[in-house]
Amino acid sequence: DFRLTRALCMLCVCGRLWYLAKLSSVGSIREEETCERLRGLIQKQVQICKRSVEVMDAVRRGAQLAIDECQFQFRNRRWNCSTLETMPVFGKVVTQGTREAAFVYAISAASVAFAVTRACSSGELEKCGCDHNVHGVSPEGFQWSGCSDNIAYGVAFSQSFVDVRERSKGQSSSRALMNLHNNEAGRKAILSQMRVECKCHGVSGSCEVKTCWKAMPPFRKVGNVIKEKFDGATEVEQRKVGSTKVLFPRNTQFKPHTDEDLVYLDPSPDFCDYDPRTPGMLGTVGRHCNRTSKAIDGCELMCCGRGFQTQEVEVVNRCSCKFHWCCYVKCKQCRKMVEIHTCR
């Protein structure tokens, strides 16, 4: 089934995990036999799928979460994370070692860890639950209780399932090293944003006793962190240190990147023009732009100097809303003319 295969491709990113994102249109993965039918997986991933069939629905949701977050973060850029009806779903844009590919790999690995962890905490999975390693009294004096998110399980599953394709190549190529590094950087974006949530107990909310648990941040915050890393990504090249191949900054004046930074091998194209020979290179013709902005969403940069056209359109919004007892809100319809600017 093409839709099923495409859904699974969505999670292997350029290594074929992204297909799972569209699984909702064809049903869930509930049987081991389904794993054999998911084209694009290497044998080790099929084996993991069979051993962890119940986890695969969370993986699918993670894939869609990654797509949605990518499209939000890049909504105002020339490359806006558009997907195609063919495979790979992002076209050739992320098959190159660009910083865009670095972001896609990082957000994908993070989304799988996030979705699997959420499934653990919600009681959806038999193999995991809340993090019971977090217990007792903290040094700050509050009681660890409630359901701490089991991020360790989510990260471990993401590492085993997402990274296995790159590791099967022996980690000898520059691209495999780049992908593995960015996968881990995506997962670390969640770990760095873990927070403590608490609840007070006592008479009239006096907080005589406070119980707390560890919780993941909203995924939007994770996306923001990875987008910041994208903006400051380091261009690298492979070098040999003894018998080990490692990535070093191409510019020796730059300080070495950390485990939380994104790295890339190749400069990005300008994404200005549609290229039929490069699926996913859609160009910016017809894209909306901001006439007053000097940033990348501004018409000058977004339209690559081709100019833009302006059209007045009528927009209808709800306004003057009032709450009526009980219990509904009644609004008026307000109409106004707004200018829409699109690239030539």
C-alpha positions as CSV (number, residue, x, y, z in Angstrom):
1,D,0.0,0.0,0.0
2,F,1.6,3.3,-1.1
3,R,0.0,5.3,1.6
4,L,1.3,3.0,4.3
5,T,4.8,3.0,2.7
6,R,4.8,6.8,2.5
7,A,3.7,7.0,6.1
8,L,6.6,4.9,7.2
9,C,9.1,6.9,5.1
10,M,8.2,10.0,7.1
11,L,10.0,8.8,10.2
12,C,13.2,7.4,8.7
13,V,13.7,10.9,7.4
14,C,16.0,10.5,4.5
15,G,16.8,7.1,5.9
16,R,13.1,6.2,5.3
17,L,11.5,6.6,8.7
18,W,9.0,9.3,7.7
19,Y,6.4,6.9,6.1
20,L,4.7,6.5,9.5
21,A,3.3,10.0,9.5
22,K,0.4,9.2,7.2
23,L,-0.5,5.9,8.8
24,S,-3.7,7.4,10.3
25,S,-5.3,7.2,6.9
26,V,-4.8,3.5,6.6
27,G,-5.1,2.3,10.2
28,S,-2.7,1.5,13.0
29,I,0.1,-0.9,13.2
30,R,-1.3,-3.7,15.5
31,E,0.1,-6.9,14.0
32,E,3.7,-8.1,13.5
33,E,2.9,-9.0,9.9
34,T,2.4,-5.3,9.2
35,C,6.1,-4.7,9.9
36,E,7.1,-6.9,7.0
37,R,4.9,-4.9,4.6
38,L,6.4,-1.5,5.6
39,R,8.8,-0.9,2.6
40,G,11.8,1.3,3.4
41,L,12.8,-0.3,6.7
42,I,16.0,-2.2,6.9
43,Q,15.9,-5.7,8.5
44,K,17.0,-4.5,11.9
45,Q,14.1,-1.9,12.0
46,V,11.6,-4.6,11.0
47,Q,12.9,-6.7,13.9
48,I,12.4,-3.8,16.3
49,C,9.0,-3.1,14.8
50,K,8.0,-6.8,15.5
51,R,9.3,-6.7,19.1
52,S,7.6,-3.4,19.8
53,V,4.4,-3.4,17.7
54,E,2.5,-1.5,20.3
55,V,5.1,1.4,20.2
56,M,4.8,2.0,16.5
57,D,1.6,4.0,16.7
58,A,3.4,6.4,19.0
59,V,6.2,6.5,16.4
60,R,3.7,7.4,13.7
61,R,2.4,10.2,15.8
62,G,5.9,11.4,16.4
63,A,6.5,11.5,12.6
64,Q,3.5,13.7,12.1
65,L,4.5,15.9,15.0
66,A,7.9,16.4,13.4
67,I,6.3,17.4,10.0
68,D,4.0,19.9,11.7
69,E,6.8,21.4,13.8
70,C,9.1,21.7,10.8
71,Q,6.4,23.5,8.8
72,F,5.7,25.8,11.7
73,Q,9.4,26.7,12.3
74,F,10.1,27.3,8.6
75,R,6.7,28.9,7.6
76,N,8.4,32.2,6.9
77,R,11.5,30.9,5.1
78,R,12.2,30.2,1.4
79,W,12.2,26.5,2.1
80,N,9.1,26.0,4.2
81,C,9.3,22.2,4.8
82,S,6.7,21.4,2.1
83,T,6.0,17.7,1.6
84,L,5.4,15.9,-1.7
85,E,3.1,13.1,-2.7
86,T,6.1,11.2,-4.0
87,M,9.0,9.8,-2.0
88,P,11.1,11.0,-0.4
89,V,8.4,13.3,1.0
90,F,10.7,16.3,1.3
91,G,12.3,15.5,-2.1
92,K,16.0,15.8,-2.6
93,V,16.2,18.9,-0.4
94,V,17.2,16.8,2.7
95,T,19.1,14.1,0.9
96,Q,22.0,16.6,0.8
97,G,24.1,17.3,3.8
98,T,22.7,20.8,4.3
99,R,21.6,22.5,7.5
100,E,18.0,21.9,6.5
101,A,18.7,18.2,6.5
102,A,20.3,18.7,9.9
103,F,17.1,20.2,11.3
104,V,14.9,17.5,9.8
105,Y,17.0,14.7,11.3
106,A,17.1,16.4,14.7
107,I,13.4,17.2,14.9
108,S,12.6,13.7,13.8
109,A,14.7,11.9,16.4
110,A,13.3,14.3,19.0
111,S,9.7,13.8,18.0
112,V,10.0,10.0,18.2
113,A,11.5,10.2,21.7
114,F,8.8,12.7,22.7
115,A,5.8,10.7,21.4
116,V,7.0,7.4,22.8
117,T,7.6,9.0,26.2
118,R,4.1,10.5,26.1
119,A,2.7,7.1,25.3
120,C,4.5,5.7,28.3
121,S,3.2,8.3,30.7
122,S,-0.4,7.9,29.4
123,G,-0.4,4.2,30.1
124,E,-0.7,3.3,26.5
125,L,2.2,0.9,26.5
126,E,2.8,-2.2,28.5
127,K,6.5,-2.1,28.2
128,C,6.9,1.2,30.0
129,G,5.1,3.6,32.3
130,C,6.0,6.5,34.5
131,D,9.6,6.9,35.6
132,H,9.8,5.2,38.9
133,N,13.4,6.1,39.4
134,V,12.2,9.5,40.5
135,H,11.0,9.0,44.1
136,G,11.6,9.9,47.7
137,V,12.3,13.4,49.0
138,S,14.3,15.9,47.0
139,P,17.1,18.0,48.4
140,E,14.7,21.0,48.1
141,G,12.4,19.3,50.5
142,F,9.5,18.3,48.3
143,Q,8.1,14.8,47.7
144,W,8.7,13.2,44.4
145,S,5.3,11.8,43.4
146,G,2.9,11.7,40.5
147,C,3.9,10.4,37.0
148,S,7.3,11.6,36.0
149,D,7.8,11.3,32.2
150,N,9.9,8.3,31.3
151,I,12.2,10.2,28.9
152,A,14.9,7.6,29.3
153,Y,12.8,5.0,27.6
154,G,11.7,7.4,24.9
155,V,15.3,8.4,24.1
156,A,16.5,4.8,24.2
157,F,13.8,3.7,21.7
158,S,14.6,6.7,19.4
159,Q,18.2,5.8,19.5
160,S,17.6,2.1,18.7
161,F,15.0,2.6,15.9
162,V,16.0,5.9,14.3
163,D,19.8,5.5,14.5
164,V,20.0,1.9,13.4
165,R,20.2,2.7,9.7
166,E,23.2,5.0,10.1
167,R,24.9,2.6,12.5
168,S,24.4,-0.3,10.0
169,K,26.7,1.6,7.6
170,G,29.5,1.4,10.1
171,Q,29.5,5.1,10.7
172,S,32.3,5.5,8.2
173,S,30.7,8.1,5.9
174,S,30.6,11.8,6.7
175,R,26.9,11.8,6.2
176,A,26.3,9.0,8.6
177,L,28.3,10.8,11.2
178,M,26.4,14.0,10.5
179,N,23.0,12.3,10.8
180,L,23.9,10.5,14.0
181,H,25.2,13.7,15.6
182,N,22.0,15.6,14.7
183,N,19.7,12.8,15.8
184,E,21.4,13.0,19.2
185,A,21.3,16.8,19.3
186,G,17.5,16.6,18.7
187,R,17.0,14.3,21.7
188,K,19.2,16.4,23.9
189,A,16.9,19.4,23.1
190,I,14.2,17.6,25.0
191,L,16.5,16.5,27.9
192,S,17.8,20.1,28.3
193,Q,14.2,21.4,28.6
194,M,12.9,18.8,31.2
195,R,11.1,20.7,34.0
196,V,9.7,20.1,37.4
197,E,6.0,20.4,37.9
198,C,4.5,20.5,41.4
199,K,1.1,20.4,43.2
200,C,0.4,21.8,46.7
201,H,-1.5,19.8,49.3
202,G,-2.9,21.2,52.5
203,V,-5.8,23.1,54.1
204,S,-7.1,25.8,51.8
205,G,-4.1,25.3,49.5
206,S,-1.6,26.1,52.2
207,C,1.0,23.9,50.5
208,E,2.0,22.1,53.7
209,V,3.1,19.2,51.4
210,K,4.3,19.7,47.9
211,T,4.5,16.8,45.5
212,C,6.5,17.1,42.2
213,W,7.3,15.2,39.1
214,K,9.5,15.6,36.1
215,A,7.7,16.6,32.9
216,M,8.7,17.1,29.2
217,P,8.3,20.6,27.8
218,P,5.7,21.4,25.1
219,F,7.1,20.1,21.8
220,R,6.9,23.7,20.4
221,K,9.6,24.6,22.9
222,V,11.7,21.7,21.7
223,G,11.2,23.0,18.1
224,N,12.2,26.5,19.1
225,V,15.5,25.1,20.6
226,I,16.3,23.1,17.5
227,K,15.5,26.0,15.3
228,E,18.0,28.2,17.2
229,K,20.5,25.4,16.8
230,F,19.7,25.5,13.0
231,D,20.4,29.2,12.8
232,G,23.8,28.7,14.5
233,A,24.7,25.3,12.9
234,T,28.4,24.5,12.3
235,E,29.8,23.6,8.9
236,V,32.0,20.5,9.4
237,E,34.2,18.1,7.6
238,Q,35.4,14.6,8.4
239,R,38.9,14.1,9.7
240,K,40.7,11.0,11.0
241,V,42.0,11.0,14.6
242,G,44.0,7.8,15.0
243,S,41.7,5.1,13.7
244,T,38.6,7.1,14.4
245,K,36.7,9.3,12.0
246,V,35.3,12.5,13.5
247,L,33.7,15.7,12.4
248,F,35.6,19.0,12.9
249,P,34.5,22.6,12.1
250,R,35.6,23.4,8.5
251,N,36.7,26.8,9.6
252,T,39.5,26.3,12.1
253,Q,38.7,29.7,13.7
254,F,35.4,28.4,15.0
255,K,35.3,26.6,18.3
256,P,34.4,22.9,18.3
257,H,30.6,22.2,18.3
258,T,29.0,20.6,21.3
259,D,26.8,17.5,21.4
260,E,23.7,19.9,21.4
261,D,24.7,21.8,18.3
262,L,23.6,21.0,14.8
263,V,26.2,20.3,12.1
264,Y,26.1,20.2,8.3
265,L,28.5,19.3,5.5
266,D,27.2,21.2,2.4
267,P,26.0,24.8,1.9
268,S,22.3,25.2,1.2
269,P,20.9,26.2,-2.1
270,D,19.1,29.6,-2.2
271,F,15.7,27.9,-2.7
272,C,14.6,30.7,-5.0
273,D,13.6,28.9,-8.2
274,Y,11.6,25.8,-9.0
275,D,13.7,23.0,-10.3
276,P,11.9,20.1,-11.9
277,R,15.1,18.0,-11.7
278,T,15.2,18.4,-7.9
279,P,11.9,17.2,-6.3
280,G,11.2,19.5,-3.3
281,M,12.9,22.5,-4.8
282,L,9.6,24.4,-5.3
283,G,10.9,28.0,-5.4
284,T,9.1,31.0,-3.9
285,V,6.8,32.0,-6.8
286,G,3.4,32.6,-5.3
287,R,4.6,32.6,-1.7
288,H,3.2,35.3,0.7
289,C,5.7,37.8,1.9
290,N,5.8,40.7,4.4
291,R,6.3,44.0,2.5
292,T,7.5,45.9,5.6
293,S,9.9,43.3,6.9
294,K,13.7,43.3,6.2
295,A,14.1,39.7,7.5
296,I,13.9,36.5,5.4
297,D,10.0,36.7,5.3
298,G,10.2,40.2,3.7
299,C,9.3,40.5,0.1
300,E,12.8,41.6,-1.0
301,L,14.4,38.4,0.3
302,M,11.6,36.0,0.0
303,C,11.0,36.9,-3.6
304,C,14.7,36.8,-4.5
305,G,14.6,40.2,-6.1
306,R,11.9,39.2,-8.6
307,G,9.4,41.6,-7.1
308,F,5.9,41.0,-5.8
309,Q,2.3,41.7,-6.5
310,T,-0.3,43.1,-4.2
311,Q,-3.9,42.2,-4.0
312,E,-6.7,43.5,-1.8
313,V,-8.9,40.8,-0.3
314,E,-11.8,40.9,2.0
315,V,-11.3,39.1,5.3
316,V,-14.2,38.1,7.6
317,N,-13.5,37.7,11.3
318,R,-15.7,37.2,14.4
319,C,-15.8,40.3,16.5
320,S,-17.7,42.0,19.4
321,C,-18.2,38.6,21.0
322,K,-20.3,38.5,24.1
323,F,-21.0,35.8,26.6
324,H,-24.7,35.1,27.3
325,W,-26.0,33.3,30.4
326,C,-26.1,30.4,30.0
327,C,-24.1,29.3,28.2
328,Y,-23.0,30.5,24.8
329,V,-21.0,33.2,23.1
330,K,-22.5,35.4,20.4
331,C,-20.3,37.2,17.9
332,K,-20.8,39.6,15.0
333,Q,-19.0,39.2,11.7
334,C,-16.6,42.0,10.9
335,R,-15.3,42.5,7.4
336,K,-12.2,44.4,6.4
337,M,-10.0,44.7,3.4
338,V,-6.3,43.6,3.7
339,E,-3.4,43.6,1.4
340,I,-1.8,40.3,0.4
341,H,1.6,40.3,-1.1
342,T,2.8,37.4,-3.2
343,C,6.2,36.8,-4.9
344,R,6.3,37.0,-8.7
